Every structure is written in structure tokens, then in C-alpha cells.
């Protein structure tokens, strides 16, 4: 091979080495032993599978969770399953069961040594406890629990849920009227989402949370901006998130006095939650809001319909805020129908909670002023007018204060963020300098390594080429040697002269012998032949040997139907030599039946060839076993060919036995892979 061809053959390998060295170390794969997942890993996998279904089918998830929990032996995993069951109780509004599970988890956490896993569990429990307080109207306790959950989660491992906790904390602040503080926690959650690289869909609750804040502050431009951001991911929202979006956006239009648009959103919310039996709280909340819109539009019949649907639910809950809202609507309903005695009865029996939302109190005062005006009690009507104006001024002042506080917190947060960005930019500059230095060092090292690899590959390729040439020469010499030993041409001339003086029978036998020897010469000159050619030679040989072996000799050649002998390639003399050995060393001196089988079978990835006799088996110590030259040539030829192929030709010699006949024999088997390369 000339130098140009050598470099052309080396180039693809060197190019592969080049790109392999460019791969980062993290891409290198090493065998990883298969390990059985721990019970906590099994819990994490299960939680990821069912987390999206908790709000839609909480009872089914709870049943499956409790089954897994009872099969658990790790106490930490056990109580994590219990926390998941607690989450389903909150989704189905099973308050009593939720309280019981919170107590059990807190007892376990308090008696267990601190660890990141316990911190995660304690954070989850505090988060659920905060949701429990929020559902029952104790927002100050809920805020405390969410704050504690946030601090605990920072000591755990599952920091990706920190934004969710901050969202709950912000919601609790909003419901207490701490709107600026709520907006601060929402923006903190948004910053965490960006820092943790969370997907955009996880920012949805933050968007509509900020929209709710600015709706309460009556900054409707910012309100719509954040609602529109949330709307982009409406199809990816969970059912309870869709309800939250529809209900709160409807509320924002209610505060603007656009009751028809608000009614559309509340109707969509009712239609959504009606499809989920476990969202009864959300369904009735949308109904009570829809009833209020119908009252504002002067449609008492429609309002009555939805009040009758939601009132039993809130009465059974004894939610003071909801009952206050219901009584307010019943007063307005009676005023619309000019039924003053009914309005007085509702007012007399109305629930008076200790903590009333200013917006609800504002609505109640307006209805009470109308009520006393229609009674003719103008002193009382003036009193509620005065209270309403005072409350309105207070709310307006509070909103102004909240807006100022919100702008202050935003400025502080933006300033802190800007300082962090400047610090990060400086650190980034330092990192770039270090990276440039490292790049120069690595480039020099890589160049040195590339040169070393080239020299190594060049020498290895050169040695490989020399080895191939040597093997080719050796193989050629070996084949020439066996041909010269088995098939000299001058024999044919002598035999042809002798055949003219023989009778017909002997001439026929000699003619078959000459044909056999000529065919042997032709096959020996080829490195590989077809299966049909090899078997044709073997049949001719066995027919000649038939007379010396006697009438007790028989042979059988079986070829699987799917095997085409003209298409199967094999090394020359692969079947011939084992057959000759079987006849010469096993069957000639055997008493009784002398049998020979040649079987060709199709395998999924190749062809199987077996040569079997009943001549007593392979006996290495036998005096008639021969020199084994033929098999050695076959084995050496196969060894040379196998070095070029990924899948090798397989050779096996073993003894077989037939217990029913009390006989033994020898079997030589070959496995020939498909798509084997027979070139040297």
C-alpha cells in the first residue's frame, strides 16, 4: 500500500479521535450497576405520576397512597405518603381528616433528628397546615405556617417547590389586606422561578396572584397585564388553577362595575368546576359570586337560583365570611323585591364575623342605607352613608398607602437585584479571564495530545498493515502447500494414460476418481466456495468410498428449506475434511451400521452446519486418528478470517451418544454468521 492510500485510510479514524476528545467529560458513559430504588425514590416517582391528578380525583389518589403507605418500611417514606394523603384531604375539603393527619406528621417530625429529608417533610406539613388555616378563615395563622414552611424548605433538598410556598404566603398576606407584602412575595417567587430555571407554566399562579393584588389596589392596567400573561398558559393549567383564574378575573371586572363581563367569567367557572365532584368549594364560591352579579344587574330570579344552590353548602361549613356575604345578598334580594319585612328578618338574624373584609362591609353598608331609606328612617340611613364614606375614605387611603408601599418594595427589590447583577457581571468577567487562560492551556495540551495520538495511530496502522500482509502471505503459502500435497497436476496425466487400458467398470471408477481430484484442485485454489459446490464434492467423494465401506454404510444430507446452497458462502474444504476424517478414522474399521449425517440449519443470524458419524467418537489417543493436518488448516484459515470480522465463525468438536442403540459418535459443527467477509 502506498503512502497516499495509507493516510486516506487513517483520516476517518483520526477525525473520530478529534471529535471524541472534544466531548466534555460529563458525556462519557461508564457502566452503571443496576440498583433497586429506595422507598423514598419510589415515593418521589409515585408523586410525580399522580401530582397532576390530586385536584381532579383526590379520593382515588388517597386510596392508592394509603395502600402504598401500609407496604412501606422506611418511616420517612411512610410519613411522606401520609403528607400526600393530607394533600388529597384538602383537595376534597375533608377538614377533620386533614387536621388529624397534620397532628400525626408533626408528632413524627418533632421526635425525629433533623435532616434534609425531615426538613422537606416538615415544610410540606407546615404548608398543608397553612392551607388548612386558610380554608377555615384563620389567615394570620396561615401566614405564620407558610413562613415556617418556607424557612424549613430552604434547609431541605426539594427547593423547586419554594415558589409554590411563597405563592401561598403571598395569598395569605393578600387576604389579610397586606397587599404590598403579598406582591413582594409574588415577585420573590417569580425571581426564584428564574433562578431555578423552572418552566414558564409554573409561573402561572404568580401571574394571576399579582393580577389579584393590583385588582384589589384598583390598578386595573397592571391587573390585566398579569392576567393576560397567565392566559397564555390556560390550556396547561390544572382544574383548580383554571377556577382561580376565572373567578378572580371575574372579580376584577366586578370591582370595575362591568357586571356583564364578570358574569361571563363566573359562568365559565361554574361550568368548569361542575365537571369535578371534588371541587365543591370552588363550585359554590363561583355560584355565590354569580348571584351577586345578577343582583347588580337587577335579575333577582337568577340570583335566587344560584343562592339556593350554594347556601346549603356554606351553612354546613359555618364559614363566617361566606355567611356574611350570603346575608348581604339576601338583604339586596329583598330590597329588589320591595320586601322590607324579609330584609329586616335577614338583618336581625345576620351573622356578624369578627373580621370583615372592607369591600364586603362596603357592599353591606350600601344595602343598609337603601333599606333604611325605604323604611323612612333617614337618621339610620345617614349613619350608614356616613360610615360608608368613612370606610371608603379609609379604603382609598389604605390603597394609596399600599401602592406607595408596593412601589417602595419594588424599588428595593429592583435595587437589590441590580446590585446582584453587577456583582454577577464582575464575577462573570473574572470567570471569562480564567476560562481564557484555561482555554490556552487546554488548547496546548490538546494539540500535544493530538500529535501523540497521530503518531500512535500512524505506528499502529503501519503495524496492522504489515501484520495483514504477513498473514496474507502465510495463508497463501499454507493453501499452496495443501494444494501441492493433495492435488499434483502430473497425476492426472498418468491416470488418463492408464485409464485407456482398463475395462469399462474400472475405467468408470477411475474416471470418478480423476473428476474428484480435479474438483479438489479447483476447490483448493479458492479461499471460499458456495455450499452447493462443497456438498457436490462431498457427494462425489462418498460415492467413491461407498464400495470400500460396504453395504452397511449410508449417509444423509439434510438442508433446511429456507437455506439456499447457492447463496451460502463458506471456506473451501470446510465440510470435505471432517467427512474425510470420519470415513478414514471412524467408519472404515467399524463393525455394523456405518452412518454419516450432514445437516444444514438456518439460525436467526447465520447458518449451522453439523457433520456427525457413529464411528465411536473422537479418541485423541487412538492409533488411527491421523495427524490432524486438514483440521489444522481449517482452524488456521478460520482464525485469519475471524480477525477481520466482528462476528466470528464458531467451530466445535464433540462426542455424541445414542443410548437406545448403545453407540457413540463424533460431531463437528460450524456456525457461519450472515454478512461474513471472506476476503483477506
Secondary structure, 3 states (H helix, E strand, C coil): CCHHHHHHHHHHHHHHHHHHHHCCHHHCCCCCCCCCCCHHHHHHHHHHHHHHHCCCCHHHHHHHHHHHHHCCCCHHHHHHHHHHHHHHHHHCCCHHHHHHHHHHHHHHHHHCCCCHHHHHHHHHHHHHHHHHHHHCCCHHHHHHHHHHHHHHHCCCCCHHHHHHHHHHHHHHHHHCCCHHHHHHHHHHHHHHHHHHCCCHHHHHHHHHHHHHHHHHCCCHHHHHHHHHHHHCCHHHCCHHHHHHHHHHHHHHHHHHCCHHHHHHHHHHHHHHHHCCCCCHHHHHHHHHHHHHHHHHCCCHHHHHHHHHHHHHHHHHHCCHHHHHHHHHHHHHHHHHCCCHHHHHHHHHCCCCCCCCCHHHHHHHHHHHHHHHHHHCCHHHHHHHHHHHHHHHHHHHHHHHHHHHHHHHHHHHHHHHHHHHHHHHHHHHHHHHHHHHHHHHHHHHHHHHHHHHHHHHHHHHHHHHHHHHHHHHHHHHHHHHHHHHHHCCCHHHHHHHHHHCCCCHHHHHHHHHHHHHHHHHHHHHCCCEEEHHHHHHHHHHHHHHHHHHHCCCEEEEEEECCCCCCCCCEEECCCCHHHHHHHHHHHHCCCCCCEEEEEEEEEECCEEEEEEEECCCCCCCCCCCCCCCHHHHHHHHHHHHHHCCCCCCCEEEEEEEEECCCCEEEEEEEEEEECCCCCCC
